[in-house]
């Protein structure tokens, strides 16, 4: 992408690791609730990585036509990805954490806080970008 850097978009897995580093037992980091929570951050990262790869200027569709996306089109793609990331259903992950027997109450609280960190970070990214402009154009018509 020319105008945006999807690799810098939040939430990211590094954010999760920094939040939980040194605060969980080895058993908890091997547990299902840890993996489920980390998967939220991984999913967001993969969505942005997919966006970056699908919009590479080196793709033949762009290279052969000598045309690339406009800044507005890039914005819409970033905003749509951010919106999807922010709207992921988190209840299943919360349920997994609450039912996990491998983690104690303090570790469960930390992982639930990580889910809230994910939600806050994803929502902030989405709020900063706003809705895709084509959606705004439709709603204003």
C-alpha positions in Angstrom: 0.0 0.0 0.0 1.2 3.5 -0.8 -0.7 5.5 1.7 -1.2 3.2 4.7 0.9 0.8 6.6 -1.2 -2.3 7.6 1.7 -3.9 9.4 1.5 -1.1 12.0 -2.2 -1.4 12.6 -3.4 -2.4 16.0 -4.3 -4.7 17.6 -1.2 -6.9 17.1 0.2 -10.0 18.7 3.1 -8.0 20.1 0.6 -5.9 22.1 -0.8 -9.1 23.6 2.7 -10.4 24.5 3.7 -7.2 26.1 0.5 -7.1 28.2 0.9 -10.7 29.5 4.7 -11.0 29.7 5.8 -12.4 33.0 2.3 -12.4 34.5 1.2 -15.9 33.7 2.3 -19.3 34.8 3.8 -21.8 32.3 0.7 -23.9 32.6 -1.5 -20.9 31.7 0.6 -20.0 28.7 0.2 -23.6 27.4 -3.6 -23.5 28.1 -6.5 -23.1 25.8 -7.6 -19.8 27.2 -4.1 -18.2 26.5 -4.2 -19.6 22.9 -7.8 -18.4 22.4 -6.9 -14.9 23.6 -3.7 -14.8 21.5 -5.7 -15.9 18.5 -7.7 -12.7 18.6 -4.6 -10.7 18.2 -3.2 -13.1 15.6 -6.4 -12.9 13.6 -6.2 -9.1 13.5 -2.6 -9.3 12.3 -3.5 -11.9 9.6 -6.3 -9.7 8.3 -4.0 -6.7 8.0 -1.2 -8.9 6.4 -3.8 -10.3 3.9 -4.8 -6.7 3.1 -1.2 -5.7 2.6 -0.5 -8.7 0.3 -3.7 -8.3 -1.7 -2.9 -4.7 -2.4 0.8 -5.0 -3.3 1.8 -2.7 -6.1 3.8 -5.6 -7.6 0.7 -7.6 -8.3 0.2 -8.1 -12.0 -3.3 -6.5 -11.9 -1.6 -3.2 -10.9 1.8 -3.6 -12.6 0.3 -4.5 -16.0 -2.3 -1.7 -16.0 0.2 0.8 -14.6 -2.7 1.9 -12.3 -2.9 1.6 -8.5 -5.5 2.2 -5.9 -6.3 5.8 -5.0 -5.8 7.1 -1.5 -9.5 6.9 -0.9 -9.7 3.3 -2.1 -6.8 2.4 0.3 -8.6 4.2 3.1 -11.8 2.2 2.4 -9.9 -1.1 2.5 -8.1 -0.2 5.7 -11.4 1.1 7.3 -13.2 -2.1 6.3 -10.5 -4.3 7.7 -10.4 -2.2 10.9 -14.2 -2.5 11.2 -14.2 -6.2 10.8 -11.4 -6.5 13.4 -13.4 -4.4 15.8 -16.6 -6.3 15.3 -15.2 -9.9 15.9 -17.4 -11.7 18.4 -15.4 -12.0 21.6 -17.9 -13.9 23.8 -16.6 -17.4 22.8 -13.1 -16.4 23.9 -14.5 -15.0 27.2 -16.3 -18.3 27.8 -13.2 -20.3 27.1 -11.2 -18.2 29.6 -13.9 -18.5 32.3 -14.2 -22.2 31.9 -10.5 -23.0 31.7 -9.3 -25.1 34.6 -5.6 -24.7 33.8 -5.6 -21.0 34.9 -6.2 -19.5 38.3 -8.6 -16.6 39.0 -5.8 -13.9 38.7 -4.7 -15.3 35.3 -8.3 -15.5 34.1 -8.7 -11.9 35.1 -5.5 -10.9 33.2 -6.7 -12.8 30.1 -10.1 -11.2 30.3 -8.4 -7.8 30.5 -6.4 -8.8 27.4 -9.7 -9.4 25.6 -10.8 -5.9 26.7 -7.4 -4.5 25.5 -8.0 -6.2 22.1 -11.5 -4.7 21.9 -10.3 -1.2 22.9 -7.4 -1.3 20.5 -9.5 -2.6 17.6 -12.2 0.0 18.3 -9.6 2.8 18.5 -8.2 1.8 15.1 -11.6 1.7 13.6 -12.7 5.0 15.2 -9.5 6.7 13.9 -10.2 5.5 10.3 -14.0 5.9 10.4 -16.3 4.0 8.1 -15.3 3.2 4.6 -16.2 6.3 2.6 -18.3 4.4 0.1 -20.6 3.4 3.1 -20.8 7.1 4.1 -21.7 8.0 0.5 -24.5 5.5 0.5 -25.9 6.7 3.9 -25.8 10.4 2.8 -27.7 9.8 -0.5 
